[in-house]
Amino acid sequence: MKSGFVRSALPSSVRYFEAIGNPLRGCGAWRNALCPFHGDTRPSLRVRVETGAFRCMVCGIHGGDVLAFHMRRTGKRFADAARDLGAWA
Ligand SMILES: [Zn+2]
């Protein structure tokens, strides 16, 4: 059996950020969270709920989904990060 990335198994952005103790705040299509990539004291990270795309309004870090965020946060490579998130079969 071929193994690989299963995008549909990625957690939602809401679930992912809750799981790492940094829940999304606010409501609407874009929400806020603390940015772990600079000394954030107010939620500067904007996260698009539907896709998990993110952008920090202070340090400028950005990416397209929770996997990209997880890779940045942990320094893990694609496959290891996908495994962490249950999206590697
Ligand atoms: Zn930042």
PDB file of the backbone (N, CA, C, O) and the ligand in Angstrom, with CONECT records:
HET     ZN  A 101       1
ATOM      1  N   MET A   1       0.845  -1.200   0.000  1.00  0.00           N
ATOM      2  CA  MET A   1       0.000   0.000   0.000  1.00  0.00           C
ATOM      3  C   MET A   1       0.875   1.242   0.000  1.00  0.00           C
ATOM      4  O   MET A   1       1.849   1.332   0.748  1.00  0.00           O
ATOM      5  N   LYS A   2       0.525   2.174  -0.827  1.00  0.00           N
ATOM      6  CA  LYS A   2       1.275   3.415  -0.922  1.00  0.00           C
ATOM      7  C   LYS A   2       0.937   4.289   0.277  1.00  0.00           C
ATOM      8  O   LYS A   2      -0.230   4.430   0.643  1.00  0.00           O
ATOM      9  N   SER A   3       1.949   4.868   0.878  1.00  0.00           N
ATOM     10  CA  SER A   3       1.667   5.753   2.002  1.00  0.00           C
ATOM     11  C   SER A   3       1.882   7.190   1.570  1.00  0.00           C
ATOM     12  O   SER A   3       2.603   7.481   0.615  1.00  0.00           O
ATOM     13  N   GLY A   4       1.244   8.061   2.293  1.00  0.00           N
ATOM     14  CA  GLY A   4       1.403   9.460   1.933  1.00  0.00           C
ATOM     15  C   GLY A   4       0.446  10.367   2.660  1.00  0.00           C
ATOM     16  O   GLY A   4      -0.270   9.968   3.579  1.00  0.00           O
ATOM     17  N   PHE A   5       0.463  11.577   2.220  1.00  0.00           N
ATOM     18  CA  PHE A   5      -0.292  12.652   2.845  1.00  0.00           C
ATOM     19  C   PHE A   5      -1.783  12.534   2.520  1.00  0.00           C
ATOM     20  O   PHE A   5      -2.167  12.317   1.371  1.00  0.00           O
ATOM     21  N   VAL A   6      -2.608  12.680   3.547  1.00  0.00           N
ATOM     22  CA  VAL A   6      -4.067  12.653   3.372  1.00  0.00           C
ATOM     23  C   VAL A   6      -4.621  14.000   3.832  1.00  0.00           C
ATOM     24  O   VAL A   6      -4.912  14.210   5.009  1.00  0.00           O
ATOM     25  N   ARG A   7      -4.754  14.898   2.866  1.00  0.00           N
ATOM     26  CA  ARG A   7      -5.164  16.263   3.221  1.00  0.00           C
ATOM     27  C   ARG A   7      -6.494  16.301   3.968  1.00  0.00           C
ATOM     28  O   ARG A   7      -6.684  17.107   4.878  1.00  0.00           O
ATOM     29  N   SER A   8      -7.404  15.425   3.575  1.00  0.00           N
ATOM     30  CA  SER A   8      -8.741  15.464   4.187  1.00  0.00           C
ATOM     31  C   SER A   8      -8.713  15.088   5.667  1.00  0.00           C
ATOM     32  O   SER A   8      -9.682  15.332   6.386  1.00  0.00           O
ATOM     33  N   ALA A   9      -7.602  14.493   6.130  1.00  0.00           N
ATOM     34  CA  ALA A   9      -7.503  14.093   7.533  1.00  0.00           C
ATOM     35  C   ALA A   9      -6.924  15.201   8.420  1.00  0.00           C
ATOM     36  O   ALA A   9      -6.890  15.054   9.642  1.00  0.00           O
ATOM     37  N   LEU A  10      -6.473  16.296   7.824  1.00  0.00           N
ATOM     38  CA  LEU A  10      -5.958  17.401   8.643  1.00  0.00           C
ATOM     39  C   LEU A  10      -7.048  17.907   9.578  1.00  0.00           C
ATOM     40  O   LEU A  10      -8.215  17.965   9.189  1.00  0.00           O
ATOM     41  N   PRO A  11      -6.686  18.274  10.810  1.00  0.00           N
ATOM     42  CA  PRO A  11      -7.690  18.865  11.698  1.00  0.00           C
ATOM     43  C   PRO A  11      -8.114  20.240  11.186  1.00  0.00           C
ATOM     44  O   PRO A  11      -7.385  20.895  10.441  1.00  0.00           O
ATOM     45  N   SER A  12      -9.302  20.659  11.597  1.00  0.00           N
ATOM     46  CA  SER A  12      -9.737  22.017  11.264  1.00  0.00           C
ATOM     47  C   SER A  12      -8.829  23.006  11.993  1.00  0.00           C
ATOM     48  O   SER A  12      -8.178  22.654  12.977  1.00  0.00           O
ATOM     49  N   SER A  13      -8.794  24.228  11.509  1.00  0.00           N
ATOM     50  CA  SER A  13      -7.971  25.237  12.179  1.00  0.00           C
ATOM     51  C   SER A  13      -8.456  25.454  13.606  1.00  0.00           C
ATOM     52  O   SER A  13      -7.646  25.631  14.515  1.00  0.00           O
ATOM     53  N   VAL A  14      -9.770  25.442  13.810  1.00  0.00           N
ATOM     54  CA  VAL A  14     -10.326  25.644  15.158  1.00  0.00           C
ATOM     55  C   VAL A  14      -9.818  24.548  16.095  1.00  0.00           C
ATOM     56  O   VAL A  14      -9.374  24.836  17.207  1.00  0.00           O
ATOM     57  N   ARG A  15      -9.883  23.306  15.652  1.00  0.00           N
ATOM     58  CA  ARG A  15      -9.470  22.174  16.483  1.00  0.00           C
ATOM     59  C   ARG A  15      -7.954  22.190  16.723  1.00  0.00           C
ATOM     60  O   ARG A  15      -7.488  21.932  17.833  1.00  0.00           O
ATOM     61  N   TYR A  16      -7.201  22.495  15.672  1.00  0.00           N
ATOM     62  CA  TYR A  16      -5.745  22.502  15.813  1.00  0.00           C
ATOM     63  C   TYR A  16      -5.296  23.539  16.842  1.00  0.00           C
ATOM     64  O   TYR A  16      -4.522  23.228  17.747  1.00  0.00           O
ATOM     65  N   PHE A  17      -5.780  24.757  16.701  1.00  0.00           N
ATOM     66  CA  PHE A  17      -5.314  25.813  17.606  1.00  0.00           C
ATOM     67  C   PHE A  17      -5.797  25.566  19.033  1.00  0.00           C
ATOM     68  O   PHE A  17      -5.101  25.921  19.985  1.00  0.00           O
ATOM     69  N   GLU A  18      -6.968  24.968  19.198  1.00  0.00           N
ATOM     70  CA  GLU A  18      -7.409  24.573  20.537  1.00  0.00           C
ATOM     71  C   GLU A  18      -6.458  23.548  21.123  1.00  0.00           C
ATOM     72  O   GLU A  18      -6.082  23.632  22.292  1.00  0.00           O
ATOM     73  N   ALA A  19      -6.069  22.575  20.299  1.00  0.00           N
ATOM     74  CA  ALA A  19      -5.237  21.471  20.776  1.00  0.00           C
ATOM     75  C   ALA A  19      -3.859  21.948  21.231  1.00  0.00           C
ATOM     76  O   ALA A  19      -3.252  21.324  22.101  1.00  0.00           O
ATOM     77  N   ILE A  20      -3.359  23.033  20.662  1.00  0.00           N
ATOM     78  CA  ILE A  20      -2.036  23.515  21.071  1.00  0.00           C
ATOM     79  C   ILE A  20      -2.145  24.606  22.134  1.00  0.00           C
ATOM     80  O   ILE A  20      -1.159  25.271  22.453  1.00  0.00           O
ATOM     81  N   GLY A  21      -3.349  24.785  22.679  1.00  0.00           N
ATOM     82  CA  GLY A  21      -3.524  25.732  23.782  1.00  0.00           C
ATOM     83  C   GLY A  21      -3.491  27.185  23.355  1.00  0.00           C
ATOM     84  O   GLY A  21      -3.159  28.064  24.151  1.00  0.00           O
ATOM     85  N   ASN A  22      -3.828  27.440  22.117  1.00  0.00           N
ATOM     86  CA  ASN A  22      -3.808  28.798  21.575  1.00  0.00           C
ATOM     87  C   ASN A  22      -5.081  28.992  20.755  1.00  0.00           C
ATOM     88  O   ASN A  22      -5.026  29.186  19.540  1.00  0.00           O
ATOM     89  N   PRO A  23      -6.241  28.937  21.441  1.00  0.00           N
ATOM     90  CA  PRO A  23      -7.512  28.914  20.695  1.00  0.00           C
ATOM     91  C   PRO A  23      -7.745  30.180  19.876  1.00  0.00           C
ATOM     92  O   PRO A  23      -7.341  31.275  20.266  1.00  0.00           O
ATOM     93  N   LEU A  24      -8.396  30.006  18.749  1.00  0.00           N
ATOM     94  CA  LEU A  24      -8.744  31.146  17.901  1.00  0.00           C
ATOM     95  C   LEU A  24      -9.758  32.019  18.631  1.00  0.00           C
ATOM     96  O   LEU A  24     -10.658  31.520  19.308  1.00  0.00           O
ATOM     97  N   ARG A  25      -9.598  33.309  18.482  1.00  0.00           N
ATOM     98  CA  ARG A  25     -10.483  34.261  19.153  1.00  0.00           C
ATOM     99  C   ARG A  25     -11.259  35.053  18.114  1.00  0.00           C
ATOM    100  O   ARG A  25     -10.850  35.185  16.960  1.00  0.00           O
ATOM    101  N   GLY A  26     -12.381  35.569  18.559  1.00  0.00           N
ATOM    102  CA  GLY A  26     -13.197  36.364  17.658  1.00  0.00           C
ATOM    103  C   GLY A  26     -14.160  35.484  16.888  1.00  0.00           C
ATOM    104  O   GLY A  26     -14.357  34.315  17.219  1.00  0.00           O
ATOM    105  N   CYS A  27     -14.758  36.062  15.854  1.00  0.00           N
ATOM    106  CA  CYS A  27     -15.675  35.303  15.034  1.00  0.00           C
ATOM    107  C   CYS A  27     -15.548  35.775  13.595  1.00  0.00           C
ATOM    108  O   CYS A  27     -14.904  36.783  13.306  1.00  0.00           O
ATOM    109  N   GLY A  28     -16.168  35.037  12.717  1.00  0.00           N
ATOM    110  CA  GLY A  28     -16.069  35.398  11.311  1.00  0.00           C
ATOM    111  C   GLY A  28     -15.074  34.523  10.592  1.00  0.00           C
ATOM    112  O   GLY A  28     -14.548  33.565  11.159  1.00  0.00           O
ATOM    113  N   ALA A  29     -14.816  34.851   9.342  1.00  0.00           N
ATOM    114  CA  ALA A  29     -13.983  34.022   8.483  1.00  0.00           C
ATOM    115  C   ALA A  29     -12.517  34.049   8.889  1.00  0.00           C
ATOM    116  O   ALA A  29     -11.812  33.050   8.752  1.00  0.00           O
ATOM    117  N   TRP A  30     -12.054  35.203   9.393  1.00  0.00           N
ATOM    118  CA  TRP A  30     -10.676  35.342   9.885  1.00  0.00           C
ATOM    119  C   TRP A  30     -10.723  35.539  11.388  1.00  0.00           C
ATOM    120  O   TRP A  30     -11.480  36.373  11.885  1.00  0.00           O
ATOM    121  N   ARG A  31      -9.917  34.773  12.116  1.00  0.00           N
ATOM    122  CA  ARG A  31      -9.885  34.922  13.576  1.00  0.00           C
ATOM    123  C   ARG A  31      -8.463  35.197  14.024  1.00  0.00           C
ATOM    124  O   ARG A  31      -7.536  35.199  13.214  1.00  0.00           O
ATOM    125  N   ASN A  32      -8.296  35.426  15.307  1.00  0.00           N
ATOM    126  CA  ASN A  32      -7.002  35.844  15.851  1.00  0.00           C
ATOM    127  C   ASN A  32      -6.466  34.816  16.826  1.00  0.00           C
ATOM    128  O   ASN A  32      -7.223  34.142  17.525  1.00  0.00           O
ATOM    129  N   ALA A  33      -5.133  34.707  16.860  1.00  0.00           N
ATOM    130  CA  ALA A  33      -4.467  33.876  17.855  1.00  0.00           C
ATOM    131  C   ALA A  33      -3.139  34.541  18.197  1.00  0.00           C
ATOM    132  O   ALA A  33      -2.668  35.418  17.473  1.00  0.00           O
ATOM    133  N   LEU A  34      -2.547  34.119  19.298  1.00  0.00           N
ATOM    134  CA  LEU A  34      -1.212  34.611  19.634  1.00  0.00           C
ATOM    135  C   LEU A  34      -0.217  34.051  18.627  1.00  0.00           C
ATOM    136  O   LEU A  34      -0.280  32.873  18.276  1.00  0.00           O
ATOM    137  N   CYS A  35       0.690  34.885  18.168  1.00  0.00           N
ATOM    138  CA  CYS A  35       1.718  34.429  17.241  1.00  0.00           C
ATOM    139  C   CYS A  35       2.883  33.841  18.026  1.00  0.00           C
ATOM    140  O   CYS A  35       3.482  34.531  18.852  1.00  0.00           O
ATOM    141  N   PRO A  36       3.214  32.565  17.778  1.00  0.00           N
ATOM    142  CA  PRO A  36       4.321  31.952  18.517  1.00  0.00           C
ATOM    143  C   PRO A  36       5.695  32.297  17.944  1.00  0.00           C
ATOM    144  O   PRO A  36       6.714  31.852  18.472  1.00  0.00           O
ATOM    145  N   PHE A  37       5.731  33.081  16.879  1.00  0.00           N
ATOM    146  CA  PHE A  37       7.003  33.320  16.189  1.00  0.00           C
ATOM    147  C   PHE A  37       7.650  34.658  16.554  1.00  0.00           C
ATOM    148  O   PHE A  37       8.742  34.971  16.081  1.00  0.00           O
ATOM    149  N   HIS A  38       6.997  35.421  17.370  1.00  0.00           N
ATOM    150  CA  HIS A  38       7.626  36.604  17.958  1.00  0.00           C
ATOM    151  C   HIS A  38       7.020  36.752  19.355  1.00  0.00           C
ATOM    152  O   HIS A  38       6.076  36.035  19.687  1.00  0.00           O
ATOM    153  N   GLY A  39       7.537  37.657  20.173  1.00  0.00           N
ATOM    154  CA  GLY A  39       7.026  37.800  21.537  1.00  0.00           C
ATOM    155  C   GLY A  39       5.676  38.479  21.549  1.00  0.00           C
ATOM    156  O   GLY A  39       5.552  39.639  21.940  1.00  0.00           O
ATOM    157  N   ASP A  40       4.663  37.745  21.115  1.00  0.00           N
ATOM    158  CA  ASP A  40       3.336  38.346  20.950  1.00  0.00           C
ATOM    159  C   ASP A  40       2.636  38.492  22.294  1.00  0.00           C
ATOM    160  O   ASP A  40       2.580  37.548  23.082  1.00  0.00           O
ATOM    161  N   THR A  41       2.103  39.683  22.549  1.00  0.00           N
ATOM    162  CA  THR A  41       1.379  39.906  23.794  1.00  0.00           C
ATOM    163  C   THR A  41      -0.112  40.123  23.546  1.00  0.00           C
ATOM    164  O   THR A  41      -0.921  40.074  24.473  1.00  0.00           O
ATOM    165  N   ARG A  42      -0.458  40.361  22.291  1.00  0.00           N
ATOM    166  CA  ARG A  42      -1.881  40.441  21.937  1.00  0.00           C
ATOM    167  C   ARG A  42      -2.020  39.621  20.662  1.00  0.00           C
ATOM    168  O   ARG A  42      -1.057  39.486  19.908  1.00  0.00           O
ATOM    169  N   PRO A  43      -3.185  39.080  20.415  1.00  0.00           N
ATOM    170  CA  PRO A  43      -3.297  38.169  19.260  1.00  0.00           C
ATOM    171  C   PRO A  43      -3.060  38.890  17.935  1.00  0.00           C
ATOM    172  O   PRO A  43      -3.921  39.629  17.456  1.00  0.00           O
ATOM    173  N   SER A  44      -1.901  38.670  17.359  1.00  0.00           N
ATOM    174  CA  SER A  44      -1.527  39.333  16.108  1.00  0.00           C
ATOM    175  C   SER A  44      -1.613  38.409  14.910  1.00  0.00           C
ATOM    176  O   SER A  44      -1.489  38.847  13.766  1.00  0.00           O
ATOM    177  N   LEU A  45      -1.825  37.124  15.178  1.00  0.00           N
ATOM    178  CA  LEU A  45      -1.870  36.152  14.091  1.00  0.00           C
ATOM    179  C   LEU A  45      -3.298  36.062  13.576  1.00  0.00           C
ATOM    180  O   LEU A  45      -4.230  35.803  14.337  1.00  0.00           O
ATOM    181  N   ARG A  46      -3.458  36.279  12.283  1.00  0.00           N
ATOM    182  CA  ARG A  46      -4.779  36.170  11.667  1.00  0.00           C
ATOM    183  C   ARG A  46      -4.864  34.797  11.006  1.00  0.00           C
ATOM    184  O   ARG A  46      -3.967  34.397  10.264  1.00  0.00           O
ATOM    185  N   VAL A  47      -5.951  34.085  11.283  1.00  0.00           N
ATOM    186  CA  VAL A  47      -6.109  32.726  10.758  1.00  0.00           C
ATOM    187  C   VAL A  47      -7.444  32.627  10.026  1.00  0.00           C
ATOM    188  O   VAL A  47      -8.493  32.977  10.565  1.00  0.00           O
ATOM    189  N   ARG A  48      -7.382  32.151   8.813  1.00  0.00           N
ATOM    190  CA  ARG A  48      -8.613  31.935   8.049  1.00  0.00           C
ATOM    191  C   ARG A  48      -9.198  30.586   8.458  1.00  0.00           C
ATOM    192  O   ARG A  48      -8.581  29.541   8.249  1.00  0.00           O
ATOM    193  N   VAL A  49     -10.390  30.621   9.039  1.00  0.00           N
ATOM    194  CA  VAL A  49     -10.978  29.428   9.639  1.00  0.00           C
ATOM    195  C   VAL A  49     -11.095  28.286   8.637  1.00  0.00           C
ATOM    196  O   VAL A  49     -10.756  27.144   8.946  1.00  0.00           O
ATOM    197  N   GLU A  50     -11.565  28.592   7.459  1.00  0.00           N
ATOM    198  CA  GLU A  50     -11.907  27.536   6.505  1.00  0.00           C
ATOM    199  C   GLU A  50     -10.683  26.794   5.998  1.00  0.00           C
ATOM    200  O   GLU A  50     -10.722  25.575   5.831  1.00  0.00           O
ATOM    201  N   THR A  51      -9.594  27.516   5.752  1.00  0.00           N
ATOM    202  CA  THR A  51      -8.424  26.901   5.122  1.00  0.00           C
ATOM    203  C   THR A  51      -7.244  26.711   6.074  1.00  0.00           C
ATOM    204  O   THR A  51      -6.349  25.912   5.795  1.00  0.00           O
ATOM    205  N   GLY A  52      -7.234  27.435   7.191  1.00  0.00           N
ATOM    206  CA  GLY A  52      -6.081  27.419   8.081  1.00  0.00           C
ATOM    207  C   GLY A  52      -4.954  28.330   7.615  1.00  0.00           C
ATOM    208  O   GLY A  52      -3.886  28.347   8.225  1.00  0.00           O
ATOM    209  N   ALA A  53      -5.174  29.082   6.548  1.00  0.00           N
ATOM    210  CA  ALA A  53      -4.167  30.051   6.110  1.00  0.00           C
ATOM    211  C   ALA A  53      -3.920  31.052   7.239  1.00  0.00           C
ATOM    212  O   ALA A  53      -4.844  31.417   7.966  1.00  0.00           O
ATOM    213  N   PHE A  54      -2.673  31.490   7.377  1.00  0.00           N
ATOM    214  CA  PHE A  54      -2.338  32.360   8.507  1.00  0.00           C
ATOM    215  C   PHE A  54      -1.364  33.449   8.083  1.00  0.00           C
ATOM    216  O   PHE A  54      -0.577  33.281   7.151  1.00  0.00           O
ATOM    217  N   ARG A  55      -1.438  34.547   8.780  1.00  0.00           N
ATOM    218  CA  ARG A  55      -0.497  35.652   8.562  1.00  0.00           C
ATOM    219  C   ARG A  55      -0.397  36.460   9.842  1.00  0.00           C
ATOM    220  O   ARG A  55      -1.411  36.831  10.433  1.00  0.00           O
ATOM    221  N   CYS A  56       0.829  36.730  10.269  1.00  0.00           N
ATOM    222  CA  CYS A  56       1.044  37.559  11.452  1.00  0.00           C
ATOM    223  C   CYS A  56       1.168  39.010  11.028  1.00  0.00           C
ATOM    224  O   CYS A  56       1.952  39.341  10.139  1.00  0.00           O
ATOM    225  N   MET A  57       0.389  39.877  11.667  1.00  0.00           N
ATOM    226  CA  MET A  57       0.379  41.283  11.306  1.00  0.00           C
ATOM    227  C   MET A  57       1.597  42.012  11.863  1.00  0.00           C
ATOM    228  O   MET A  57       1.826  43.173  11.524  1.00  0.00           O
ATOM    229  N   VAL A  58       2.377  41.353  12.709  1.00  0.00           N
ATOM    230  CA  VAL A  58       3.577  41.982  13.275  1.00  0.00           C
ATOM    231  C   VAL A  58       4.848  41.452  12.610  1.00  0.00           C
ATOM    232  O   VAL A  58       5.627  42.234  12.064  1.00  0.00           O
ATOM    233  N   CYS A  59       5.066  40.140  12.649  1.00  0.00           N
ATOM    234  CA  CYS A  59       6.334  39.608  12.124  1.00  0.00           C
ATOM    235  C   CYS A  59       6.217  39.145  10.669  1.00  0.00           C
ATOM    236  O   CYS A  59       7.229  38.892  10.016  1.00  0.00           O
ATOM    237  N   GLY A  60       4.993  39.036  10.163  1.00  0.00           N
ATOM    238  CA  GLY A  60       4.810  38.764   8.741  1.00  0.00           C
ATOM    239  C   GLY A  60       4.850  37.299   8.352  1.00  0.00           C
ATOM    240  O   GLY A  60       4.700  36.970   7.175  1.00  0.00           O
ATOM    241  N   ILE A  61       5.049  36.406   9.324  1.00  0.00           N
ATOM    242  CA  ILE A  61       5.076  34.989   8.965  1.00  0.00           C
ATOM    243  C   ILE A  61       3.715  34.585   8.400  1.00  0.00           C
ATOM    244  O   ILE A  61       2.674  35.049   8.866  1.00  0.00           O
ATOM    245  N   HIS A  62       3.739  33.719   7.393  1.00  0.00           N
ATOM    246  CA  HIS A  62       2.468  33.357   6.777  1.00  0.00           C
ATOM    247  C   HIS A  62       2.572  31.994   6.115  1.00  0.00           C
ATOM    248  O   HIS A  62       3.665  31.492   5.852  1.00  0.00           O
ATOM    249  N   GLY A  63       1.421  31.411   5.855  1.00  0.00           N
ATOM    250  CA  GLY A  63       1.374  30.122   5.193  1.00  0.00           C
ATOM    251  C   GLY A  63      -0.051  29.765   4.872  1.00  0.00           C
ATOM    252  O   GLY A  63      -0.978  30.517   5.174  1.00  0.00           O
ATOM    253  N   GLY A  64      -0.227  28.597   4.250  1.00  0.00           N
ATOM    254  CA  GLY A  64      -1.516  28.294   3.651  1.00  0.00           C
ATOM    255  C   GLY A  64      -2.430  27.348   4.392  1.00  0.00           C
ATOM    256  O   GLY A  64      -3.604  27.230   4.042  1.00  0.00           O
ATOM    257  N   ASP A  65      -1.913  26.651   5.434  1.00  0.00           N
ATOM    258  CA  ASP A  65      -2.799  25.713   6.137  1.00  0.00           C
ATOM    259  C   ASP A  65      -2.195  25.320   7.491  1.00  0.00           C
ATOM    260  O   ASP A  65      -1.093  25.745   7.839  1.00  0.00           O
ATOM    261  N   VAL A  66      -2.937  24.501   8.246  1.00  0.00           N
ATOM    262  CA  VAL A  66      -2.452  24.132   9.579  1.00  0.00           C
ATOM    263  C   VAL A  66      -1.168  23.301   9.496  1.00  0.00           C
ATOM    264  O   VAL A  66      -0.348  23.328  10.414  1.00  0.00           O
ATOM    265  N   LEU A  67      -0.997  22.577   8.413  1.00  0.00           N
ATOM    266  CA  LEU A  67       0.233  21.795   8.260  1.00  0.00           C
ATOM    267  C   LEU A  67       1.439  22.727   8.117  1.00  0.00           C
ATOM    268  O   LEU A  67       2.473  22.502   8.745  1.00  0.00           O
ATOM    269  N   ALA A  68       1.313  23.758   7.306  1.00  0.00           N
ATOM    270  CA  ALA A  68       2.399  24.728   7.153  1.00  0.00           C
ATOM    271  C   ALA A  68       2.704  25.398   8.489  1.00  0.00           C
ATOM    272  O   ALA A  68       3.864  25.630   8.830  1.00  0.00           O
ATOM    273  N   PHE A  69       1.653  25.706   9.237  1.00  0.00           N
ATOM    274  CA  PHE A  69       1.840  26.320  10.547  1.00  0.00           C
ATOM    275  C   PHE A  69       2.565  25.358  11.483  1.00  0.00           C
ATOM    276  O   PHE A  69       3.506  25.744  12.176  1.00  0.00           O
ATOM    277  N   HIS A  70       2.122  24.109  11.498  1.00  0.00           N
ATOM    278  CA  HIS A  70       2.716  23.107  12.390  1.00  0.00           C
ATOM    279  C   HIS A  70       4.193  22.874  12.044  1.00  0.00           C
ATOM    280  O   HIS A  70       5.024  22.727  12.940  1.00  0.00           O
ATOM    281  N   MET A  71       4.511  22.843  10.780  1.00  0.00           N
ATOM    282  CA  MET A  71       5.909  22.675  10.357  1.00  0.00           C
ATOM    283  C   MET A  71       6.765  23.825  10.869  1.00  0.00           C
ATOM    284  O   MET A  71       7.862  23.604  11.382  1.00  0.00           O
ATOM    285  N   ARG A  72       6.276  25.037  10.734  1.00  0.00           N
ATOM    286  CA  ARG A  72       7.007  26.210  11.214  1.00  0.00           C
ATOM    287  C   ARG A  72       7.182  26.168  12.727  1.00  0.00           C
ATOM    288  O   ARG A  72       8.258  26.449  13.254  1.00  0.00           O
ATOM    289  N   ARG A  73       6.107  25.814  13.407  1.00  0.00           N
ATOM    290  CA  ARG A  73       6.105  25.858  14.867  1.00  0.00           C
ATOM    291  C   ARG A  73       7.033  24.809  15.457  1.00  0.00           C
ATOM    292  O   ARG A  73       7.696  25.052  16.465  1.00  0.00           O
ATOM    293  N   THR A  74       7.078  23.629  14.819  1.00  0.00           N
ATOM    294  CA  THR A  74       7.839  22.521  15.388  1.00  0.00           C
ATOM    295  C   THR A  74       9.186  22.323  14.701  1.00  0.00           C
ATOM    296  O   THR A  74      10.058  21.640  15.239  1.00  0.00           O
ATOM    297  N   GLY A  75       9.366  22.908  13.529  1.00  0.00           N
ATOM    298  CA  GLY A  75      10.592  22.685  12.774  1.00  0.00           C
ATOM    299  C   GLY A  75      10.655  21.320  12.118  1.00  0.00           C
ATOM    300  O   GLY A  75      11.707  20.902  11.633  1.00  0.00           O
ATOM    301  N   LYS A  76       9.519  20.625  12.104  1.00  0.00           N
ATOM    302  CA  LYS A  76       9.501  19.283  11.512  1.00  0.00           C
ATOM    303  C   LYS A  76       9.346  19.341   9.999  1.00  0.00           C
ATOM    304  O   LYS A  76       8.849  20.316   9.436  1.00  0.00           O
ATOM    305  N   ARG A  77       9.784  18.273   9.368  1.00  0.00           N
ATOM    306  CA  ARG A  77       9.623  18.146   7.928  1.00  0.00           C
ATOM    307  C   ARG A  77       8.188  17.743   7.602  1.00  0.00           C
ATOM    308  O   ARG A  77       7.422  17.325   8.470  1.00  0.00           O
ATOM    309  N   PHE A  78       7.853  17.881   6.326  1.00  0.00           N
ATOM    310  CA  PHE A  78       6.477  17.678   5.867  1.00  0.00           C
ATOM    311  C   PHE A  78       5.866  16.373   6.380  1.00  0.00           C
ATOM    312  O   PHE A  78       4.797  16.388   6.991  1.00  0.00           O
ATOM    313  N   ALA A  79       6.537  15.244   6.134  1.00  0.00           N
ATOM    314  CA  ALA A  79       5.938  13.952   6.470  1.00  0.00           C
ATOM    315  C   ALA A  79       5.771  13.798   7.978  1.00  0.00           C
ATOM    316  O   ALA A  79       4.753  13.284   8.442  1.00  0.00           O
ATOM    317  N   ASP A  80       6.769  14.242   8.744  1.00  0.00           N
ATOM    318  CA  ASP A  80       6.677  14.116  10.209  1.00  0.00           C
ATOM    319  C   ASP A  80       5.579  15.011  10.758  1.00  0.00           C
ATOM    320  O   ASP A  80       4.842  14.615  11.661  1.00  0.00           O
ATOM    321  N   ALA A  81       5.469  16.205  10.220  1.00  0.00           N
ATOM    322  CA  ALA A  81       4.417  17.123  10.658  1.00  0.00           C
ATOM    323  C   ALA A  81       3.045  16.563  10.296  1.00  0.00           C
ATOM    324  O   ALA A  81       2.112  16.650  11.093  1.00  0.00           O
ATOM    325  N   ALA A  82       2.916  15.996   9.117  1.00  0.00           N
ATOM    326  CA  ALA A  82       1.637  15.413   8.699  1.00  0.00           C
ATOM    327  C   ALA A  82       1.276  14.235   9.597  1.00  0.00           C
ATOM    328  O   ALA A  82       0.109  14.050   9.941  1.00  0.00           O
ATOM    329  N   ARG A  83       2.274  13.436   9.976  1.00  0.00           N
ATOM    330  CA  ARG A  83       2.029  12.323  10.909  1.00  0.00           C
ATOM    331  C   ARG A  83       1.512  12.839  12.238  1.00  0.00           C
ATOM    332  O   ARG A  83       0.554  12.294  12.787  1.00  0.00           O
ATOM    333  N   ASP A  84       2.139  13.889  12.764  1.00  0.00           N
ATOM    334  CA  ASP A  84       1.697  14.496  14.019  1.00  0.00           C
ATOM    335  C   ASP A  84       0.216  14.819  13.974  1.00  0.00           C
ATOM    336  O   ASP A  84      -0.499  14.644  14.960  1.00  0.00           O
ATOM    337  N   LEU A  85      -0.235  15.287  12.833  1.00  0.00           N
ATOM    338  CA  LEU A  85      -1.610  15.769  12.705  1.00  0.00           C
ATOM    339  C   LEU A  85      -2.563  14.664  12.244  1.00  0.00           C
ATOM    340  O   LEU A  85      -3.729  14.930  11.951  1.00  0.00           O
ATOM    341  N   GLY A  86      -2.077  13.453  12.182  1.00  0.00           N
ATOM    342  CA  GLY A  86      -2.941  12.344  11.795  1.00  0.00           C
ATOM    343  C   GLY A  86      -3.301  12.344  10.324  1.00  0.00           C
ATOM    344  O   GLY A  86      -4.305  11.763   9.913  1.00  0.00           O
ATOM    345  N   ALA A  87      -2.459  13.010   9.532  1.00  0.00           N
ATOM    346  CA  ALA A  87      -2.785  13.165   8.108  1.00  0.00           C
ATOM    347  C   ALA A  87      -1.764  12.431   7.230  1.00  0.00           C
ATOM    348  O   ALA A  87      -1.497  12.831   6.097  1.00  0.00           O
ATOM    349  N   TRP A  88      -1.210  11.364   7.772  1.00  0.00           N
ATOM    350  CA  TRP A  88      -0.278  10.549   7.005  1.00  0.00           C
ATOM    351  C   TRP A  88      -0.741   9.110   7.132  1.00  0.00           C
ATOM    352  O   TRP A  88      -0.832   8.585   8.242  1.00  0.00           O
ATOM    353  N   ALA A  89      -1.032   8.471   6.023  1.00  0.00           N
ATOM    354  CA  ALA A  89      -1.553   7.093   6.081  1.00  0.00           C
ATOM    355  C   ALA A  89      -0.552   6.146   5.438  1.00  0.00           C
ATOM    356  O   ALA A  89      -0.792   4.940   5.381  1.00  0.00           O
TER     357      ALA A  89
HETATM  358 ZN    ZN A 101       4.394  37.083  14.606  1.00  0.00          ZN2+
END
